[in-house]
Amino acid sequence: MTINEIQDEVIEEFSAFDDWMDKYQLLIDLGNEQEPLDEQYKTEQNLIDGCQSRVWLQCDKDAEGNLVFTAESDALIVKGIIALLIRVISGHQPQEILDADLYFIEQIGLKDHLSPTRSNGLLAMVKQVKAYALAYTMK
């Protein structure tokens, strides 16, 4: 699936709920379903600057050249947010990730329903994902 197809799928899932409490619960569930990050990757280097909560993001390149992201956070909703971001961008080529317009964030109303600090954290996560993609295009 393309990044846009996955984003459309996410938008459809979130549109099934009218109440933001249900959407928060969906985020928490997504975070809880995520595999825990291996302890070896919980390093200062993988910690995302700009997040109120602690968020670690690990990026690896698979045999086909796709970037595979894994992450973890110490906050439930943030863990769900990073799980959602990873679902959309993981498993794609670095250039695809750089070129992606991550419109699902706006479409599901995430930006409007996060506190300013969480919203800044989300922007920091997106920025870090793009930084990894840029680094891998230069290798």
PyMOL commands that set and color helices and strands:
alter all, ss='L'
color gray80, all
select helices_A, chain A and resi 3-15+20-33+39-41+76-89+94-99+104-107+111-113+116-137
alter helices_A, ss='H'
color red, helices_A
select strands_A, chain A and resi 55-61+67-73
alter strands_A, ss='S'
color yellow, strands_A
deselect
rebuild
show_as cartoon
